[in-house]
Amino acid sequence: MDTVIKSKSKKIKYATLAAVVFLAFATTAYFSITKKKSLNVNPNELLVKTVTKENFEDFTVFQARVEPLNAMLVNIVEGGSVQEIFAENGTRVEKGQALAKMYNPNSELNYMTQETAIIEQMNNLNTGKLNIRNQELQLTQQLLSIEHDYNDAKRIHDLNQKLFEKGVISKNEWNAIQESLRFQEQRKNNIQLSIQREKQSNKVQIGQINRSIATMEKSLEILRSNKKNFLITAPASGNLTSFEPILGKTYQSGESIGKIDVMTGYKLVADVDEFYLQKIAVGQKGQVDYKGQMLEVSVVKVVSEVKNGRFQVELNFSGKEQLTLQQGLSFGVKLTLSEKETVLVIPRGQFYSETSGQWIFVVNGNKAERRTIKTGRENPDYYEVLDGLKAGDKVVTSSYADFKDVEILEFN
């Protein structure tokens, strides 16, 4: 019996068809994946600018407030509670003027105890000095008495010498008279030597006592001066600001309760975005507009500590104009960060907030294509272009909030 053999042509036909279907599906998938995402937009809703070469000046603009050039803090020297207030915030005060009075019973008692102890020590030293003087006086009185005895012995000696020479008195009597004179002379010499040594010793002791007393007098003077620290006075003449003590409130020693603005000049103080921390340095120049007149200013201090994303800059007026400014007044400062130079730039726009200067839409006929770029410095007018664009390119600078995932903008 013959066996029926199936034709292989049908298998080949089916395999070929399957391969064609798979290839078509793969091609469709590939193009759907690789196809750039586009979006139809109205060109009238976009802001288009031209890339140009301009004289680029790296500068920044910020607001700065007027503050006195010099100011002095009003500090609590002796801690305690506020007993009286003699001045008001915002008024002008003169150096030495009483501002407030503090009260601290413990400190006052301590001052009294120290003062009493110092005075007692001084009295003891003065008593010791008086005793030394009395000892000198007693020795002087003894010397007078001894000199009197010596003079008597000398007078008797001279009188009996003639009698001895005439043989009126005996040899023994004469020897006794001579011995008496020798004794009185030796006695006088000894007391004179003692007085001399005593005076030298007393001079040293009294000098030491006087120095000790002088030191204690200075200590007493300082102590009494410190007692005046309960009265807070103005350290300088000027406007009293930030002065808001509260009656009865306790303040610690060294605590500041106010400030005196010494109105001898002005400075500008600004809080600048931390982006400019590495760009702003002492000595850089700037300008402010004062009543239509451009005044030169310069950076004199940069406080590099960043707080809430900002750091502090101080500027001084460079000119010699006599300005009359109001504290707290605000100025717009244009600070130059570099010299002018011709570079490729893009006008500033909202696109930068979405792209950070890494890409931009470049207009090409009836569409705008996404392109990678590189930007450098910036100022309030332009962004510097380092790579990716050329002069004459048209770019979209309006917001990209709705185009973040789009690569082509089709104009309709």
HELIX and SHEET records of a PDB file:
HELIX    1   1 SER A    9  THR A   34  1                                  26    
HELIX    2   2 PRO A   43  GLU A   45  5                                   3    
HELIX    3   3 PRO A  105  GLU A  165  1                                  61    
HELIX    4   4 LYS A  171  LYS A  227  1                                  57    
HELIX    5   5 LYS A  228  PHE A  230  5                                   3    
HELIX    6   6 GLU A  274  TYR A  276  5                                   3    
HELIX    7   7 PHE A  351  THR A  355  1                                   5    
SHEET    1   A 4 SER A  38  VAL A  41  0                                        
SHEET    2   A 4 ILE A 408  PHE A 411  1                                        
SHEET    3   A 4 LYS A 367  THR A 372 -1                                        
SHEET    4   A 4 TRP A 359  ASN A 364 -1                                        
SHEET    1   B 2 VAL A  48  THR A  50  0                                        
SHEET    2   B 2 LYS A 394  VAL A 396 -1                                        
SHEET    1   C 4 THR A  52  PHE A  56  0                                        
SHEET    2   C 4 GLU A 341  PRO A 347 -1                                        
SHEET    3   C 4 TYR A 382  ASP A 387 -1                                        
SHEET    4   C 4 LYS A 374  GLU A 378 -1                                        
SHEET    1   D 8 ARG A  92  VAL A  93  0                                        
SHEET    2   D 8 GLY A 238  THR A 241 -1                                        
SHEET    3   D 8 SER A 256  ASP A 273 -1                                        
SHEET    4   D 8 PHE A  59  ASN A  75 -1                                        
SHEET    5   D 8 SER A 330  THR A 336 -1                                        
SHEET    6   D 8 LYS A 285  TYR A 290 -1                                        
SHEET    7   D 8 GLN A 293  LYS A 307 -1                                        
SHEET    8   D 8 ARG A 310  PHE A 317 -1                                        
SHEET    1   E 4 LEU A 231  THR A 233  0                                        
SHEET    2   E 4 ALA A  98  TYR A 103 -1                                        
SHEET    3   E 4 GLY A  80  ILE A  85 -1                                        
SHEET    4   E 4 THR A 250  TYR A 251 -1                                        
END                                                                             
